[in-house]
Amino acid sequence: MHEFSLRVWYEDTDLAGIVYYANYLKFIERGRSDWVTACGIDQIALRDQQDIVFAVRRVEADYLRPAKFQDALTVTTTLTSVTGARIVLDQEVRRQDETLFRATVTLVCLTGAGQASRIPAEIRARLAPSLH
């Protein structure tokens, strides 16, 4: 499990002072990007050298409790499966021990032109130690 910390800024909230629902997707994107980097994958080099990018194919999300302005949050990212062309992750946004948001995210591997592509073996090997 990978952890990424962030703080809720005023711009993340709505008129009620709680995090606007779409911003949870931004929070988990930051957590995923940090996880990929922690796995030793340089996404810019992957794009520039192999013409491969990762794209979100599916998100199944549950909004459980609201986060508020100034809350310190932690995004957890757990790899649940990796196949030839897909990566499935479970992600949560927490305030201390309280889960506020939960999502299952499916990523696919694409060429720069948007065509489906297989995940290179060396990338799958870098992800394998994270598999739970």
DSSP file with accessible surface (Angstrom, degrees, kcal/mol):
  #  RESIDUE AA STRUCTURE BP1 BP2  ACC     N-H-->O    O-->H-N    N-H-->O    O-->H-N    TCO  KAPPA ALPHA  PHI   PSI    X-CA   Y-CA   Z-CA
    1    1 A M              0   0  112      0, 0.0     2,-0.4     0, 0.0    77,-0.2   0.000 360.0 360.0 360.0 132.9    0.0    0.0    0.0
    2    2 A H  E     -A   77   0A  30     75,-2.8    75,-2.3   128,-0.1     2,-0.4  -0.843 360.0-153.5-105.0 142.7    1.3    3.4   -1.0
    3    3 A E  E     -A   76   0A 113     -2,-0.4     2,-0.4    73,-0.2    73,-0.2  -0.949  11.4-177.2-120.2 140.0    0.4    6.6    1.0
    4    4 A F  E     -A   75   0A  48     71,-2.1    71,-3.5    -2,-0.4     2,-0.3  -0.998  15.4-148.2-134.1 126.9    0.3   10.2   -0.3
    5    5 A S  E     +A   74   0A  86     -2,-0.4     2,-0.3    69,-0.2    69,-0.2  -0.734  23.2 159.5-100.0 145.9   -0.5   13.1    2.0
    6    6 A L  E     -A   73   0A  22     67,-2.5    67,-3.2    -2,-0.3     2,-0.4  -0.967  29.7-129.7-153.2 165.8   -2.3   16.3    1.1
    7    7 A R  E     -A   72   0A 108     -2,-0.3     2,-0.5    65,-0.2    65,-0.2  -0.944  28.1-114.8-120.1 143.3   -4.2   19.2    2.7
    8    8 A V        -     0   0    0     63,-2.4    62,-2.2    -2,-0.4     2,-0.2  -0.667  33.6-158.0 -78.3 123.1   -7.6   20.5    1.7
    9    9 A W    >   -     0   0  136     -2,-0.5     3,-2.0    60,-0.2     4,-0.3  -0.629  30.8-107.0 -96.5 162.2   -7.4   24.0    0.4
   10   10 A Y  G >  S+     0   0  176      1,-0.3     3,-2.1    -2,-0.2     7,-0.1   0.892 119.4  60.6 -54.8 -40.1  -10.2   26.5    0.2
   11   11 A E  G 3  S+     0   0  151      1,-0.3    -1,-0.3     8,-0.0    -3,-0.0   0.679  96.3  62.4 -64.7 -15.4  -10.3   26.1   -3.6
   12   12 A D  G <  S+     0   0    4     -3,-2.0     8,-2.4     7,-0.1    -1,-0.3   0.549  95.5  79.3 -82.9  -9.6  -11.1   22.4   -3.1
   13   13 A T  B <   -G   19   0B  20     -3,-2.1     6,-0.2    -4,-0.3     2,-0.1  -0.550  67.7-137.3-104.3 165.5  -14.4   23.2   -1.3
   14   14 A D    >   -     0   0   61      4,-2.5     3,-2.1    -2,-0.2    -1,-0.1  -0.317  50.2 -74.1-102.8-169.0  -17.9   24.2   -2.3
   15   15 A L  T 3  S+     0   0  188      1,-0.3    -2,-0.0     2,-0.1     5,-0.0   0.759 131.4  57.3 -62.5 -24.1  -20.2   26.8   -0.8
   16   16 A A  T 3  S-     0   0   79      2,-0.2    -1,-0.3     1,-0.0     3,-0.1   0.484 116.8-113.0 -84.4  -3.1  -20.9   24.5    2.2
   17   17 A G  S <  S+     0   0   29     -3,-2.1    52,-1.4     1,-0.3     2,-0.3   0.627  79.6 117.5  81.3  13.1  -17.2   24.4    3.0
   18   18 A I  B    S-H   68   0C  53     50,-0.2    -4,-2.5     1,-0.1    -1,-0.3  -0.768  78.4 -81.7-110.4 160.2  -16.8   20.7    2.2
   19   19 A V  B     -G   13   0B   7     48,-2.8    -6,-0.3    -2,-0.3    48,-0.2  -0.380  47.9-116.2 -62.6 126.9  -14.7   19.1   -0.6
   20   20 A Y    >>  -     0   0  104     -8,-2.4     3,-1.9    -2,-0.1     4,-0.6  -0.445  27.4-118.8 -62.5 135.4  -16.5   19.3   -3.9
   21   21 A Y  T >4 S+     0   0  132      1,-0.3     3,-1.2     2,-0.2     4,-0.5   0.818 109.2  56.0 -53.6 -39.1  -17.2   15.8   -5.1
   22   22 A A  T >> S+     0   0   30      1,-0.2     4,-0.9     2,-0.2     3,-0.9   0.777  93.9  70.0 -68.2 -22.0  -15.1   15.9   -8.3
   23   23 A N  H <> S+     0   0   13     -3,-1.9     4,-2.4     1,-0.3    -1,-0.2   0.768  84.5  68.0 -70.5 -21.1  -12.0   17.0   -6.3
   24   24 A Y  H <X S+     0   0    8     -3,-1.2     4,-2.5    -4,-0.6    -1,-0.3   0.877  97.1  55.0 -62.3 -34.3  -11.7   13.5   -4.8
   25   25 A L  H <> S+     0   0   71     -3,-0.9     4,-1.8    -4,-0.5    -1,-0.2   0.884 107.5  49.0 -65.5 -36.7  -10.9   12.3   -8.3
   26   26 A K  H  X S+     0   0  117     -4,-0.9     4,-2.2     2,-0.2    -2,-0.2   0.908 109.8  52.4 -65.5 -42.3   -8.0   14.8   -8.4
   27   27 A F  H  X S+     0   0    0     -4,-2.4     4,-2.0     1,-0.2    -2,-0.2   0.934 111.4  44.6 -61.2 -45.3   -6.8   13.7   -5.0
   28   28 A I  H  X S+     0   0    1     -4,-2.5     4,-2.7     1,-0.2    -1,-0.2   0.841 109.0  57.9 -72.4 -27.6   -6.7   10.0   -6.0
   29   29 A E  H  X S+     0   0   83     -4,-1.8     4,-2.8     2,-0.2    -1,-0.2   0.923 106.7  48.5 -62.8 -43.9   -5.0   11.0   -9.3
   30   30 A R  H  X S+     0   0   93     -4,-2.2     4,-2.3     1,-0.2    -2,-0.2   0.919 111.6  50.0 -60.7 -43.1   -2.2   12.6   -7.3
   31   31 A G  H  X S+     0   0    0     -4,-2.0     4,-2.2     2,-0.2    -2,-0.2   0.907 111.9  47.6 -62.3 -42.1   -1.9    9.5   -5.2
   32   32 A R  H  X S+     0   0   14     -4,-2.7     4,-2.8     2,-0.2     5,-0.2   0.929 111.2  50.3 -65.0 -43.7   -1.7    7.3   -8.3
   33   33 A S  H  X S+     0   0   43     -4,-2.8     4,-2.1     1,-0.2    -2,-0.2   0.918 112.0  47.7 -61.7 -41.0    0.9    9.5  -10.0
   34   34 A D  H  X S+     0   0   64     -4,-2.3     4,-2.5    -5,-0.2    -1,-0.2   0.898 111.1  51.7 -66.9 -37.9    3.0    9.4   -6.8
   35   35 A W  H  X S+     0   0    7     -4,-2.2     4,-1.6     2,-0.2    -2,-0.2   0.929 108.3  50.8 -63.2 -45.8    2.6    5.6   -6.6
   36   36 A V  H  <>S+     0   0    7     -4,-2.8     5,-1.9     1,-0.2     3,-0.3   0.934 112.1  47.4 -58.4 -45.0    3.7    5.1  -10.2
   37   37 A T  H ><5S+     0   0   92     -4,-2.1     3,-2.0     1,-0.2    -1,-0.2   0.920 108.7  54.3 -62.4 -42.3    6.8    7.3   -9.5
   38   38 A A  H 3<5S+     0   0   70     -4,-2.5    -1,-0.2     1,-0.3    -2,-0.2   0.786 101.5  59.9 -63.5 -25.7    7.5    5.3   -6.3
   39   39 A C  T 3<5S-     0   0   18     -4,-1.6    -1,-0.3    -3,-0.3    -2,-0.2   0.464 123.8-106.8 -79.2  -2.0    7.4    2.1   -8.4
   40   40 A G  T < 5S+     0   0   40     -3,-2.0     2,-0.6     1,-0.3    -3,-0.2   0.715  73.9 140.1  85.4  23.1   10.3    3.6  -10.4
   41   41 A I      < -     0   0    8     -5,-1.9     2,-0.9    85,-0.1    -1,-0.3  -0.888  41.1-155.6-105.7 124.4    8.3    4.4  -13.5
   42   42 A D     >  -     0   0  101     -2,-0.6     4,-2.6     1,-0.2     5,-0.2  -0.845   7.0-168.0 -96.9 102.9    9.0    7.6  -15.3
   43   43 A Q  H  > S+     0   0   68     -2,-0.9     4,-2.2     1,-0.2    -1,-0.2   0.833  84.9  52.8 -65.8 -31.8    5.8    8.3  -17.2
   44   44 A I  H  > S+     0   0  101      2,-0.2     4,-3.0     1,-0.2     5,-0.2   0.940 111.7  45.4 -68.5 -44.5    7.3   11.1  -19.3
   45   45 A A  H  >>S+     0   0   21      2,-0.2     4,-3.3     1,-0.2     5,-0.5   0.907 110.9  54.3 -64.3 -38.7   10.1    8.8  -20.5
   46   46 A L  H  X5S+     0   0    8     -4,-2.6     4,-1.9     1,-0.2     6,-1.2   0.930 113.6  42.3 -61.0 -42.8    7.6    6.0  -21.1
   47   47 A R  H  X5S+     0   0  116     -4,-2.2     4,-1.2     4,-0.2    -2,-0.2   0.943 120.3  41.5 -67.1 -47.8    5.6    8.3  -23.3
   48   48 A D  H  <5S+     0   0  106     -4,-3.0    -2,-0.2     1,-0.2    -3,-0.2   0.859 125.6  32.3 -72.5 -35.0    8.6    9.8  -25.1
   49   49 A Q  H  <5S+     0   0  156     -4,-3.3    -3,-0.2    -5,-0.2    -2,-0.2   0.776 135.6  20.2 -95.8 -29.6   10.6    6.6  -25.6
   50   50 A Q  H  <<S-     0   0   82     -4,-1.9    -3,-0.2    -5,-0.5    -2,-0.2   0.387  93.0-124.4-121.4   0.8    7.9    4.0  -26.0
   51   51 A D     <  +     0   0   83     -4,-1.2    61,-0.9    -5,-0.3     2,-0.4   0.881  66.4 133.9  56.7  42.7    4.9    6.0  -27.0
   52   52 A I  E     +B  111   0A  12     -6,-1.2     2,-0.3    59,-0.2    59,-0.2  -0.977  28.1 172.0-128.1 137.6    2.9    4.5  -24.1
   53   53 A V  E     -B  110   0A  49     57,-2.9    57,-2.9    -2,-0.4     2,-0.4  -0.928  28.7-123.2-135.2 160.3    0.6    6.2  -21.6
   54   54 A F  E     -B  109   0A  32     -2,-0.3     2,-0.3    55,-0.2    55,-0.2  -0.878  29.2-174.7-102.9 139.6   -1.8    5.1  -18.9
   55   55 A A  E     -B  108   0A  31     53,-2.4    53,-2.8    -2,-0.4     2,-0.4  -0.981  30.9-109.0-133.6 146.7   -5.4    6.2  -19.0
   56   56 A V  E     +B  107   0A  66     -2,-0.3    51,-0.3    51,-0.2     3,-0.1  -0.604  34.5 173.8 -73.5 125.7   -8.3    5.8  -16.6
   57   57 A R  E     +     0   0A 153     49,-3.4     2,-0.3    -2,-0.4    50,-0.2   0.744  65.2   6.0 -98.7 -36.3  -10.8    3.4  -18.2
   58   58 A R  E     -B  106   0A 136     48,-1.6    48,-2.8     2,-0.0     2,-0.4  -0.994  53.3-169.6-154.3 141.3  -13.2    3.0  -15.2
   59   59 A V  E     -B  105   0A  60     -2,-0.3     2,-0.5    46,-0.2    46,-0.2  -0.995   1.7-171.2-133.1 126.6  -13.8    4.5  -11.8
   60   60 A E  E     -B  104   0A  99     44,-2.4    44,-2.3    -2,-0.4     2,-0.4  -0.982  24.0-175.4-113.9 114.9  -16.2    3.0   -9.3
   61   61 A A  E     -B  103   0A  34     -2,-0.5     2,-0.4    42,-0.2    42,-0.2  -0.897  22.9-165.8-123.0 145.6  -16.5    5.5   -6.4
   62   62 A D  E     -B  102   0A  82     40,-3.1    40,-2.4    -2,-0.4     2,-0.7  -0.994  11.1-154.1-127.0 123.0  -18.2    5.7   -3.0
   63   63 A Y  E     +B  101   0A 105     -2,-0.4    38,-0.2    38,-0.2    37,-0.0  -0.868  24.1 165.9 -95.5 113.4  -18.4    9.0   -1.2
   64   64 A L        -     0   0   78     36,-2.6    37,-0.2    -2,-0.7    -1,-0.2   0.856  58.7  -3.0-101.4 -43.1  -18.7    8.1    2.5
   65   65 A R  S    S-     0   0  139     35,-1.9    -1,-0.3    33,-0.1     2,-0.2  -0.989  76.5-100.2-150.0 152.5  -18.1   11.2    4.6
   66   66 A P        -     0   0   59      0, 0.0     2,-0.3     0, 0.0   -46,-0.1  -0.492  22.9-147.2 -80.7 142.1  -17.2   14.8    3.7
   67   67 A A        -     0   0    0     -2,-0.2   -48,-2.8   -48,-0.2     2,-0.3  -0.751  22.4-151.6 -95.1 154.9  -13.7   16.3    4.0
   68   68 A K  B >   -H   18   0C 112     -2,-0.3     3,-2.4   -50,-0.2   -60,-0.3  -0.829  29.4 -65.5-129.0 164.2  -13.5   20.0    4.9
   69   69 A F  T 3  S+     0   0   87    -52,-1.4   -60,-0.2    -2,-0.3    -1,-0.1  -0.168 119.4  12.8 -47.6 131.7  -11.3   23.0    4.5
   70   70 A Q  T 3  S+     0   0  101    -62,-2.2    -1,-0.3     1,-0.3   -61,-0.1   0.329  87.9 146.5  78.8  -2.8   -7.8   22.5    6.1
   71   71 A D    <   -     0   0   33     -3,-2.4   -63,-2.4   -64,-0.1     2,-0.6  -0.383  48.3-132.1 -61.8 139.8   -8.3   18.7    6.7
   72   72 A A  E     -A    7   0A  54    -65,-0.2    24,-0.4    -2,-0.0     2,-0.3  -0.864  34.7-172.7 -90.8 121.4   -5.0   16.7    6.4
   73   73 A L  E     -A    6   0A   2    -67,-3.2   -67,-2.5    -2,-0.6     2,-0.4  -0.831  20.1-150.8-118.6 157.0   -5.8   13.8    4.2
   74   74 A T  E     -AC   5  94A  35     20,-2.5    20,-2.9    -2,-0.3     2,-0.6  -0.996   7.2-154.3-126.5 129.2   -4.0   10.6    3.1
   75   75 A V  E     -AC   4  93A   0    -71,-3.5   -71,-2.1    -2,-0.4     2,-0.4  -0.913  13.1-161.0 -99.6 123.5   -4.6    8.9   -0.2
   76   76 A T  E     -AC   3  92A   4     16,-2.6    16,-1.8    -2,-0.6     2,-0.4  -0.871   4.0-166.2-105.2 141.9   -3.8    5.2   -0.1
   77   77 A T  E     -AC   2  91A   0    -75,-2.3   -75,-2.8    -2,-0.4     2,-0.4  -0.995   6.3-179.0-129.3 124.3   -3.2    3.2   -3.3
   78   78 A T  E     - C   0  90A  31     12,-2.8    12,-2.9    -2,-0.4     2,-0.4  -0.991  24.0-134.4-127.4 123.2   -3.2   -0.5   -3.4
   79   79 A L  E     +dC 131  89A   1     51,-0.5    53,-1.7    -2,-0.4    10,-0.2  -0.638  25.9 173.8 -73.6 124.9   -2.6   -2.6   -6.6
   80   80 A T  E     -     0   0A  47      8,-2.9     2,-0.3    -2,-0.4     9,-0.2   0.726  62.4  -5.8-105.2 -28.9   -5.1   -5.4   -6.8
   81   81 A S  E     - C   0  88A  45      7,-1.6     7,-2.9    50,-0.0    -1,-0.4  -0.975  48.3-166.0-162.4 152.7   -4.3   -6.8  -10.3
   82   82 A V  E     + C   0  87A  33     -2,-0.3     5,-0.2     5,-0.2     2,-0.2  -0.987  17.3 171.4-140.1 129.5   -2.2   -6.2  -13.3
   83   83 A T        -     0   0   73      3,-2.9    36,-0.2    -2,-0.4    -2,-0.0  -0.528  55.6 -70.1-119.7-165.3   -2.8   -8.0  -16.7
   84   84 A G  S    S+     0   0   14      1,-0.2    35,-4.0    -2,-0.2    40,-0.1   0.809 129.0   4.2 -61.4 -30.1   -1.3   -7.6  -20.1
   85   85 A A  S    S+     0   0   33     33,-0.3    24,-1.6     1,-0.1     2,-0.3   0.388 119.4  70.3-137.5   2.3   -3.0   -4.2  -20.7
   86   86 A R  E     - E   0 108A 117     22,-0.2    -3,-2.9    33,-0.1     2,-0.4  -0.957  47.3-166.0-131.6 148.5   -4.9   -3.3  -17.4
   87   87 A I  E     -CE  82 107A   3     20,-2.3    20,-3.3    -2,-0.3     2,-0.5  -0.997  11.4-161.6-127.2 129.3   -4.0   -2.2  -13.9
   88   88 A V  E     -CE  81 106A  29     -7,-2.9    -8,-2.9    -2,-0.4    -7,-1.6  -0.967  12.6-178.4-116.5 130.4   -6.7   -2.3  -11.2
   89   89 A L  E     -CE  79 105A   0     16,-2.7    16,-2.8    -2,-0.5     2,-0.5  -0.945  23.0-144.9-126.7 144.9   -6.2   -0.2   -8.0
   90   90 A D  E     -CE  78 104A  67    -12,-2.9   -12,-2.8    -2,-0.4     2,-0.4  -0.941  27.9-175.9-102.5 130.9   -8.1    0.3   -4.8
   91   91 A Q  E     -CE  77 103A   0     12,-3.2    12,-3.0    -2,-0.5     2,-0.3  -0.973   8.8-175.0-130.7 144.9   -7.8    3.8   -3.5
   92   92 A E  E     -CE  76 102A  33    -16,-1.8   -16,-2.6    -2,-0.4     2,-0.5  -0.977  18.3-146.5-134.3 149.7   -9.0    5.5   -0.4
   93   93 A V  E     -CE  75 101A   0      8,-2.4     7,-3.0    -2,-0.3     8,-1.5  -0.984  30.4-176.1-112.7 124.9   -9.0    9.1    0.9
   94   94 A R  E     -CE  74  99A  69    -20,-2.9   -20,-2.5    -2,-0.5     2,-0.6  -0.920  31.2-152.9-124.9 149.8   -8.7    9.1    4.7
   95   95 A R  E >  S- E   0  98A  51      3,-2.5     3,-2.3    -2,-0.3     2,-0.2  -0.975  80.5 -53.7-115.7 105.2   -8.7   11.7    7.5
   96   96 A Q  T 3  S-     0   0  171     -2,-0.6   -22,-0.1   -24,-0.4    -2,-0.0  -0.415 123.9 -18.7  54.9-119.8   -6.6    9.9   10.1
   97   97 A D  T 3  S+     0   0  163     -2,-0.2     2,-0.6    -3,-0.1    -1,-0.3   0.393 117.0 100.6 -94.9   5.2   -8.3    6.5   10.6
   98   98 A E  E <   - E   0  95A  65     -3,-2.3    -3,-2.5     2,-0.0     2,-0.5  -0.803  66.8-141.0 -98.1 121.3  -11.6    7.6    9.0
   99   99 A T  E     + E   0  94A  28     -2,-0.6    -5,-0.2    -5,-0.2     3,-0.1  -0.703  25.6 170.7 -82.1 123.3  -12.3    6.6    5.4
  100  100 A L  E     +     0   0A   0     -7,-3.0   -36,-2.6    -2,-0.5   -35,-1.9   0.735  65.1  15.1-100.4 -31.9  -14.0    9.4    3.5
  101  101 A F  E     -BE  63  93A   0     -8,-1.5    -8,-2.4   -38,-0.2     2,-0.4  -0.996  60.3-170.3-149.1 141.5  -13.9    8.2   -0.1
  102  102 A R  E     +BE  62  92A 102    -40,-2.4   -40,-3.1    -2,-0.3     2,-0.3  -0.999  10.6 172.6-137.8 138.0  -13.2    4.8   -1.7
  103  103 A A  E     -BE  61  91A   2    -12,-3.0   -12,-3.2    -2,-0.4     2,-0.5  -0.998  27.0-147.9-145.8 147.8  -12.7    4.0   -5.4
  104  104 A T  E     -BE  60  90A  46    -44,-2.3   -44,-2.4    -2,-0.3     2,-0.4  -0.982  28.1-166.2-109.9 125.1  -11.7    1.1   -7.6
  105  105 A V  E     -BE  59  89A   0    -16,-2.8   -16,-2.7    -2,-0.5     2,-0.5  -0.953  11.6-158.7-120.5 129.6   -9.8    2.4  -10.6
  106  106 A T  E     -BE  58  88A  15    -48,-2.8   -49,-3.4    -2,-0.4   -48,-1.6  -0.943  11.9-168.1-107.5 123.4   -9.0    0.6  -13.8
  107  107 A L  E     -BE  56  87A  11    -20,-3.3   -20,-2.3    -2,-0.5     2,-0.3  -0.848   1.9-160.8-105.6 147.5   -6.2    1.9  -15.9
  108  108 A V  E     -BE  55  86A  23    -53,-2.8   -53,-2.4    -2,-0.4     2,-0.5  -0.886  19.7-118.9-123.4 159.0   -5.4    0.8  -19.4
  109  109 A C  E     +B   54   0A   2    -24,-1.6     8,-2.3     8,-0.4     2,-0.3  -0.842  38.1 174.7 -99.6 128.7   -2.2    1.2  -21.5
  110  110 A L  E     -BF  53 116A  38    -57,-2.9   -57,-2.9    -2,-0.5     6,-0.2  -0.941  30.6-117.9-130.5 156.6   -2.5    3.2  -24.7
  111  111 A T  E >   -B   52   0A  31      4,-2.8     3,-2.4    -2,-0.3   -59,-0.2  -0.425  44.9 -98.7 -79.2 168.0   -0.3    4.5  -27.4
  112  112 A G  T 3  S+     0   0   51    -61,-0.9   -60,-0.1     1,-0.3    -1,-0.1   0.779 126.8  57.9 -59.0 -24.3    0.0    8.2  -27.9
  113  113 A A  T 3  S-     0   0   83    -62,-0.2    -1,-0.3     2,-0.1   -62,-0.0   0.428 123.5-105.0 -85.7  -0.6   -2.6    7.9  -30.7
  114  114 A G  S <  S+     0   0   45     -3,-2.4     2,-0.3     1,-0.3    -2,-0.1   0.560  73.4 140.3  90.3   9.1   -5.1    6.3  -28.3
  115  115 A Q        -     0   0  132      1,-0.1    -4,-2.8     0, 0.0    -1,-0.3  -0.634  60.5-100.4 -85.4 143.4   -4.8    2.7  -29.5
  116  116 A A  B     -F  110   0A  87     -2,-0.3     2,-0.3    -6,-0.2    -6,-0.2  -0.296  47.6-179.6 -59.7 143.5   -4.8   -0.1  -26.9
  117  117 A S        -     0   0   33     -8,-2.3    -8,-0.4   -32,-0.2     2,-0.2  -0.976  29.1-105.7-143.4 156.3   -1.3   -1.4  -26.1
  118  118 A R        -     0   0  163     -2,-0.3   -33,-0.3   -10,-0.1   -34,-0.1  -0.550  39.4-108.5 -80.1 148.7    0.2   -4.1  -23.8
  119  119 A I        -     0   0    1    -35,-4.0     5,-0.1    -2,-0.2    -1,-0.1  -0.648  44.3-107.7 -74.2 125.8    2.0   -3.0  -20.7
  120  120 A P    >>  -     0   0   18      0, 0.0     4,-2.3     0, 0.0     3,-0.8  -0.243  22.2-120.2 -57.2 144.6    5.7   -3.6  -21.3
  121  121 A A  H 3> S+     0   0   61      1,-0.3     4,-2.5     2,-0.2     5,-0.2   0.858 113.0  56.0 -55.2 -38.1    7.1   -6.5  -19.3
  122  122 A E  H 3> S+     0   0   95      2,-0.2     4,-1.5     1,-0.2    -1,-0.3   0.850 108.1  48.6 -67.9 -28.7    9.6   -4.3  -17.5
  123  123 A I  H <> S+     0   0    9     -3,-0.8     4,-1.8     2,-0.2    -2,-0.2   0.929 110.3  50.0 -74.4 -44.1    6.7   -2.1  -16.3
  124  124 A R  H  X S+     0   0   74     -4,-2.3     4,-2.1     1,-0.2    -2,-0.2   0.909 109.2  53.6 -59.1 -38.4    4.7   -5.1  -15.1
  125  125 A A  H  < S+     0   0   64     -4,-2.5    -1,-0.2     1,-0.2    -2,-0.2   0.877 107.4  50.2 -64.4 -37.3    7.9   -6.3  -13.3
  126  126 A R  H  < S+     0   0  128     -4,-1.5    -1,-0.2     1,-0.2    -2,-0.2   0.822 114.4  45.0 -69.2 -31.1    8.2   -2.9  -11.5
  127  127 A L  H >< S+     0   0    1     -4,-1.8     3,-2.0     1,-0.2     4,-0.5   0.791  93.4  80.9 -80.4 -29.7    4.5   -3.1  -10.4
  128  128 A A  G >< S+     0   0   53     -4,-2.1     3,-1.7     1,-0.3    -1,-0.2   0.830  83.9  58.8 -51.8 -41.6    4.7   -6.8   -9.3
  129  129 A P  G 3  S+     0   0  109      0, 0.0    -1,-0.3     0, 0.0    -2,-0.1   0.788 104.4  54.2 -62.1 -20.7    6.2   -6.1   -5.8
  130  130 A S  G <  S+     0   0   31     -3,-2.0   -51,-0.5    -4,-0.2    -2,-0.2   0.587  81.4 117.4 -84.0 -11.7    3.2   -3.9   -5.1
  131  131 A L  B <    d   79   0A  80     -3,-1.7   -51,-0.2    -4,-0.5   -50,-0.0  -0.393 360.0 360.0 -67.5 127.9    0.6   -6.6   -5.9
  132  132 A H              0   0  138    -53,-1.7    -2,-0.0    -2,-0.2    -1,-0.0  -0.949 360.0 360.0-122.8 360.0   -1.5   -7.6   -2.9
